[in-house]
Amino acid sequence: MIRQLCMALAGVFLLATPVWASPGLCTGPVCADGITRSAKNHWQLVLRLNDQQGHREKVVMNCRAGQLSPMAGPVDRAYATALGRRACRLAGEDS
């Protein structure tokens, strides 16, 4: 009984503490390095891509066009494109 109470209190304290994200929020092989907005370019996401072979690239997701720039390279862009389009939708910029 005391053990369960201690575990429940520990869970409450762990959930109550703030969580801080480190620079470069990552989801799998895609990390977001920044997001900017201007009247000319609308929302742009700067993404870092990497793969299991050690290839790394930086690309820009143009939310207005819904495309990555550059469109081709050594790292697969399918997952990054889907993730970028979803982030653009969440930012209120539909492509």
Salt bridges, closest charged atoms under 4 A:
ASP33 OD1 - ARG48 NE 2.99
ASP33 OD2 - LYS58 NZ 3.25
ASP51 OD2 - HIS55 ND1 3.03
GLU57 OE1 - ARG77 NH2 2.63
GLU93 OE1 - ARG37 NH1 3.33
GLU93 OE2 - HIS42 ND1 3.34
